Amino acid sequence: MRVAVSVVYAGLAVLWLACRPESGERGRATTRPATTPSDAAVVKPAPDSLRLELVLPDRVRAGEPVPIKLHVQNQTQRTLDLYLRGRTITFDVVVARLAGEVVWQRLEDEIIPAIVHLRTLAPAEGLELETVWDQWTKQRRLVEPGDYTARGLLLVEGDPLETPLVPFSIVQR
């Protein structure tokens, strides 16, 4: 346990040193244009720098698994470093009835390790995350046919980045 704690503290110290401004620039963040991939500035992505899209079928049959994909793409002409939460890239999906009542949340009751996962995206590069919803509610009941919405959340340092709502229907078999 002591070794694990020491490794975490060492990693945090390295991150702190890497993110610290130059000695004459304390209190003011600076960036410079990237000229080559190895010379890329570390830039925290602005919300409009990334395109997040949640993809799932428009209609699914009751009781069938629902494949869900979260597409994340760098929309800039510069390299972006994403500071993501969790041992692996962590993302959430929230499914709700049209009235807003949440019926399922992928990460509900999950413990997310306090680990930073650094993922660098080159210009226009993307990543795809996948999950499957079994159509069971958080109370472990099969959902009824009807209209629903889903939204995806990418857990980053600070507030999660969120997709727009995606409507879909569950229909009788």
C-alpha positions as CSV (number, residue, x, y, z in Angstrom):
1,M,0.0,0.0,0.0
2,R,2.9,2.4,0.8
3,V,4.4,1.8,-2.6
4,A,1.1,2.6,-4.3
5,V,0.7,5.8,-2.3
6,S,4.3,6.8,-3.1
7,V,3.7,6.2,-6.8
8,V,0.6,8.4,-6.8
9,Y,2.5,11.2,-4.9
10,A,5.4,10.9,-7.4
11,G,3.0,11.1,-10.3
12,L,1.3,14.1,-8.9
13,A,4.6,15.9,-8.3
14,V,5.6,15.2,-11.9
15,L,2.3,16.6,-13.2
16,W,2.7,19.7,-10.9
17,L,6.2,20.4,-12.2
18,A,5.1,19.9,-15.8
19,C,2.2,22.2,-15.5
20,R,4.0,24.9,-13.5
21,P,4.6,28.2,-15.4
22,E,8.1,29.4,-16.2
23,S,9.9,31.2,-13.3
24,G,9.3,34.6,-14.8
25,E,5.7,33.8,-15.7
26,R,4.1,32.9,-12.4
27,G,0.4,33.4,-12.2
28,R,0.0,33.6,-16.0
29,A,-0.5,30.6,-18.3
30,T,1.4,30.7,-21.6
31,T,1.2,28.8,-24.8
32,R,3.2,29.0,-28.0
33,P,2.3,27.8,-31.5
34,A,3.1,24.2,-32.2
35,T,5.5,23.8,-35.1
36,T,5.9,20.0,-35.1
37,P,4.2,17.2,-33.2
38,S,7.1,16.9,-30.8
39,D,7.0,20.7,-30.2
40,A,3.2,20.8,-29.4
41,A,2.1,23.1,-26.6
42,V,0.1,21.5,-23.8
43,V,-3.3,23.1,-24.1
44,K,-6.3,22.3,-22.0
45,P,-9.1,21.9,-24.5
46,A,-11.9,24.4,-24.6
47,P,-15.4,23.0,-24.8
48,D,-15.6,23.9,-28.5
49,S,-12.2,22.2,-29.3
50,L,-13.8,18.7,-29.0
51,R,-16.8,17.3,-30.7
52,L,-18.6,14.7,-28.6
53,E,-21.3,12.6,-30.3
54,L,-23.4,9.8,-28.7
55,V,-24.4,7.2,-31.2
56,L,-27.1,4.6,-30.7
57,P,-30.0,3.1,-32.7
58,D,-33.1,5.3,-33.3
59,R,-35.3,2.3,-32.4
60,V,-34.6,-0.9,-30.5
61,R,-36.8,-3.8,-29.7
62,A,-37.8,-4.2,-26.1
63,G,-35.4,-6.5,-24.2
64,E,-32.6,-6.3,-26.7
65,P,-29.2,-4.9,-25.8
66,V,-28.6,-1.3,-26.9
67,P,-25.1,-0.7,-28.3
68,I,-23.9,2.8,-27.4
69,K,-20.8,4.6,-28.7
70,L,-19.3,7.9,-27.6
71,H,-17.2,9.6,-30.4
72,V,-14.7,12.2,-29.3
73,Q,-12.8,14.2,-31.9
74,N,-10.3,17.0,-31.8
75,Q,-11.7,19.8,-34.0
76,T,-8.6,22.0,-33.9
77,Q,-5.4,22.2,-35.9
78,R,-3.3,21.7,-32.8
79,T,-2.6,18.8,-30.5
80,L,-4.8,18.5,-27.4
81,D,-4.0,16.8,-24.2
82,L,-7.0,15.4,-22.5
83,Y,-6.7,14.8,-18.7
84,L,-9.3,12.0,-18.3
85,R,-10.4,10.5,-15.0
86,G,-10.0,6.8,-14.1
87,R,-7.5,4.0,-14.7
88,T,-9.0,3.7,-18.2
89,I,-10.9,6.3,-20.1
90,T,-14.1,6.8,-18.1
91,F,-17.3,7.9,-19.6
92,D,-20.9,7.9,-18.4
93,V,-24.2,7.4,-20.3
94,V,-27.5,8.6,-18.8
95,V,-30.8,7.3,-20.2
96,A,-34.0,9.1,-19.2
97,R,-37.7,9.1,-20.1
98,L,-38.8,12.2,-22.1
99,A,-40.1,13.8,-18.8
100,G,-36.6,13.7,-17.5
101,E,-36.8,10.7,-15.1
102,V,-33.4,8.9,-15.2
103,V,-33.9,5.2,-15.7
104,W,-30.3,4.1,-16.1
105,Q,-26.9,5.6,-15.6
106,R,-23.8,3.6,-16.6
107,L,-21.6,4.8,-13.7
108,E,-24.2,4.8,-11.0
109,D,-22.8,3.5,-7.7
110,E,-19.4,3.0,-9.4
111,I,-16.1,4.1,-7.8
112,I,-13.9,6.0,-10.1
113,P,-10.2,5.9,-9.1
114,A,-8.6,9.3,-8.5
115,I,-6.2,8.7,-11.3
116,V,-5.5,11.0,-14.2
117,H,-5.3,9.3,-17.6
118,L,-3.5,11.5,-20.2
119,R,-4.6,11.0,-23.8
120,T,-3.2,13.2,-26.5
121,L,-5.2,13.8,-29.6
122,A,-3.5,15.0,-32.8
123,P,-5.4,17.5,-35.0
124,A,-8.6,15.9,-36.2
125,E,-7.9,12.7,-34.3
126,G,-10.6,11.0,-32.4
127,L,-11.4,8.2,-30.1
128,E,-14.4,5.9,-29.7
129,L,-15.7,4.5,-26.4
130,E,-18.3,1.8,-26.3
131,T,-20.8,0.2,-23.9
132,V,-24.1,-1.8,-24.0
133,W,-27.2,-1.1,-22.1
134,D,-29.3,-4.2,-21.3
135,Q,-32.5,-2.1,-20.9
136,W,-32.8,-2.7,-17.2
137,T,-33.5,0.2,-14.9
138,K,-31.5,1.3,-11.9
139,Q,-34.1,-0.6,-9.8
140,R,-33.3,-3.7,-11.9
141,R,-36.6,-3.8,-13.8
142,L,-36.9,-4.1,-17.6
143,V,-37.9,-0.7,-19.1
144,E,-41.2,-0.4,-20.8
145,P,-41.5,0.4,-24.5
146,G,-41.6,4.2,-25.2
147,D,-39.6,7.2,-26.0
148,Y,-36.3,8.0,-24.2
149,T,-33.3,10.2,-24.4
150,A,-29.6,9.4,-23.8
151,R,-26.6,11.7,-23.2
152,G,-23.0,10.9,-22.8
153,L,-20.5,12.4,-20.4
154,L,-16.7,12.2,-20.8
155,L,-15.1,12.5,-17.4
156,V,-12.3,15.0,-17.6
157,E,-10.4,17.0,-15.0
158,G,-13.1,19.4,-13.7
159,D,-16.6,19.3,-15.0
160,P,-17.5,16.4,-17.4
161,L,-17.9,17.2,-21.1
162,E,-21.4,16.4,-22.2
163,T,-23.1,15.4,-25.5
164,P,-26.4,16.8,-26.7
165,L,-29.5,14.6,-25.9
166,V,-30.1,11.8,-28.3
167,P,-33.8,10.7,-28.7
168,F,-34.6,7.0,-29.3
169,S,-37.5,4.6,-28.9
170,I,-37.9,1.2,-27.4
171,V,-40.6,-0.7,-29.4
172,Q,-42.6,-3.9,-28.8
173,R,-41.0,-7.1,-30.1
